[in-house]
Each structure stands twice: as structure tokens, then as C-alpha cells.
Amino acid sequence: MTWPEMQPLLTQGTIDTLYMVLWATVVSVLGGLPLGLLLVLTDKGGLLQNTAVNKVVGVIVNIGRSLPFIILLIALIPFTKLVVGTFIGPTAMIVPLAIGAIPFFARLVETAVREVDHGLVEAVQSMGGSIPTIIRKVLLPQALPSLVSAVTTTVIVLIGYSAMAGAVGGEGLGSKAITYGYQRFDTTFMLVTVAILIVVVSVVQLLGDGVVRLLARRGRTAS
């Protein structure tokens, strides 16, 4: 396949991949952030200590993380069709991508929030700060660099997931690589697709690292 033939396919594949990853990331953050906070708050010694809730949420998150994405993708076909009306295409793939990434991001959030100095929490608590205030004024701001790093890692994982989604009716670079690279034995197309994925992942990592460094620098300046 010549470059003029490859270019529109690769362009559309890249657009579809970015579309799926963007919206799946948004849903993953909206779902994973409260779950991660809940794991910390309900843990032993937490502000909302509740062993039963903590164990139930922990089990749900662990089950979600333990399932290989390709199996989860197939298992969720009926649910995806119920939500979107179809299980084929980039919009449909957002559903399993987000569900697969939410527990992953939740654990990263849990780790990030646990790193916050407990003395700061106690100080705000002693001044009569409510739990929502502590979350808004202490936990999230203090954990922000780690949370940005967690989002970066999640985006990169989702890019990999989106490539696998191409095997089960999804669009994007993964689908194009399977259809035009693997099934048609076009090594050049496959290599170009891999190169684009590497570039996309590298750009995401560079942007994420840059934001983390900026936030860390501002934190040191403020202190």
C-alpha cells in the first residue's frame, strides 16, 4: 500500500483513537476519583472509617482490575449495546474502555491520596474543617501532582486498550493495524501504525511529566 492510500486510513484511525481515549479518560477520572477517595476515607483510621464499605469497594475494584481487558470487552457487549445502541464503533468502545480503566485509576488515586501528610489533615480537622473541606482544601491539592501522573498513566493504558478494542469491532489505529497490516500482510502499514502509537504515547508522557514538574515547582514556591 502506498503512502497516499495509507494516509487517510491512518488519519482516521488516529482521530478515532484519540476520541475514544479522551472520553474514556474523562469517564474514568469521574468514576475513579471518588472510588479512590472512598477507599482512603473508609480505611482503618480514615475520616469515614467503615470496614464493611472499604472491603466491598476494594473487592469491586480488585475484580475490575483482575479481568483481562479483551475478556471484559466481550463480556460487556450486551451492556454496551444497551447503553449506546451498538457494540461496534468508537463511541461504543468508550463504555468498556472506561469501565476497564475506572478501577485502575481508583487504585492510583488511593495511592496518591495516601501520600498526603496526615498532619495537614489533622490541622484542618482541629480548626473545624468538614470532610468535604478537607478533601477540597487538603487531600486533592496536596495530591495533585501525583493525580496528574495517575491520569497520564491511565491515558497511556487506555491507548493500549483502544488498540485491543480493534479486534472486537472497535475503530482506531488498532483496528486499522489488524485489517490492513495483519490480515493483508502489509508490514509497512503495520510499522507505520506502531510508530504513530509510540509517538502518541510519548507525547502524552511528555505533557504529563511537564505538568507534574510545573505543579511541583509551584508547590515548592508556595511553601
N, C-alpha and C positions, 0 to 999 in steps of 0.2 A: 504494500500500500504506500502510495506516495504521500509527501507532506501535505499537499493541497487536499487530499482525501482524508487524511488523519486530523487536520486542524479543526474542522467543525465538530467532529466527534469528541475530540479531547477538550475542546472549549465547553461544549455542552456537559460533558462528564464532570469537568471541574466545577462548573456552576451548580450542577445538581449535588455534588459532594458538599460544597460549601453551604448550600441551602439546608441540606439535611443536618449537617453538623451544627450550624448556627442555631437552628430551632431546637434541636435535641439538647444542646448545651443550655439554652435558656430554661427549658423544662427541667433538666437535670439539676440546675442550680436552685430553681424554685422548689423542687421536691427534696433535694438532698440537704440543703442548708438547714431547714427546720428539723429534719431527721437527725442530722449530726448534732445539732444543739440539744435535741431531746435526749440523745444518748449520754451527753455530758451532764446535763442538768438532773437527770433521773438516776445517775450513777451514785454509788455509795459516797456520801459526803457532798453531794451536789445540792444545788439550791432547791431542787424539786425531788429530792431523793425518793425513789419509788422502785424497789427491786423488781416487782412484777412487770411494770411497764418497760423498764430497762431491758429485761430479759426478752420480752415479747418483741420489742423493736429490734433488739440485737439479733434475734433468730431470723426475723424477716429480712434484715439487711444481709445476714450471712448467707441465707438461701439465695437471695438475688445475686450475690457476688460469686457463689459457687457454680452457678449454671453457665456452661459454655455458651457464648453468645449465639452461635449458629443454631443450637438447640432451642434457646429461648426465642429466637426469631421465628422458628417454625411453630413452636408451641403457642405463640401469641397471634398466629394468623387469624383465628376466629375473633379474638378481641380487637385486633387491628381493623378487621373488616367491619366490626360493629361500630367502632369509633369513627373511622374515616369513610367507610363505604366500599373500600377496596383494600387489598393487601399488596398491590403492585404499584410501583412508582415512588418517587422521592418523598412525597407527602406521607404516604403510608408508612414508609420506613422510619419516620420520626418517632412513631409510637414505640416500636421495640428498641430503637436506639436510646430513647430517653429512659425507658423502664430498665434497660440494662445498665445505664450509667448512673442512675439515681443512688443505688446502694453503694456503688464505688465512690461517688463523690461524698456521700454521707460519712463514710469512714475517714476520708481525707479531712472533712470539716471537723470531725470529732478529734482527730489528731492535732489539728491546728489550734482548736479552742483549748485543748488541754495544756498547750504550751503557755497560755496566758498566766502571768504572775497572779497567784491566788491572793496575794496581799492587796492587790488593787481591788479585787472583788470585795474583800473584807472591808476595805476602807470606804468604798461606796455604800456597802451594806450598813456600816456603822453610822453613816450620815442619813440613813433612812431611805436609801435608794431602793426602788422596787425592782423586781426581777426583769421586767421589760426595760427599765432604765439601765440596769447592769448589762443586759445584752447589747443595747444600743450604744451605750457610752464606754463600756469596757471591753467586753468579750469580742465583739465584731471589729472595732477599731484596732485593738491590740493584735488581733489575729489576721488583720487584713493582708499583709504581705504573704503569709502562708496560705490564705484563702485564694489569693490571685494565683499562686503557684499551683494550688489544687485545681483551679479552673483550667489552667494551662495543661496540666497533666490529663484532665478529663477530656479536653478538646482533642488532644493527640490520640487518646484511646478511642474516642468516637470516630476519628478519621479511619482508624484501623477497622472498627466495627462497620463503618459505612462501606468499606471495600468488601467485607464479607457479605454484606447485605445484597451485593450484586449477584450473588449465587442463588438468591431466592426471590427474584422479581424486583429487586431494587435497581435504581439507576445510579449514576455516578461513575467515577473512574473505575471502581471495582467491576461493575457490570461491563463497561467498555473493554477492560482488560480481558475478561473471561470470553466475551463474544468475539472480539476482533483480534485479540492477542493469542489466547489459549486455543479456542476452538478452530481458529483459522490458521494456526501455527505461524502467526506473524510475530517473529521475535522482535523486530524493530518497534512495532506498536507497543508490545509489552514493556520493553525497556524504556520507551518514552513515558509510558504511564507510570512506571515505577519512579522515574526521575521527577515527574511532576509531584507525586505524593511525597517524595523526600523533600522537595523544595517547600511544599505547603507546610509540612511538619516542622521544618527548620525555621520558617518564618514565624510560625505560631510560637515556637520555643523562644526565639529571639525577642519577640514582642513581650511575651510573658516575663522573661527574665529582666527585660528593661523596665517594666512596670514595677516588678518586685524591688529592684535596686533603687528606683525612684522613691518608692514608699519607705524603704528602709532608710534612705538618706534624709527624707523629711522627718521620719521618726526620731533620728539622732539629733537633727537640728532643733526639733520641738523640745526634746528633753534637755 
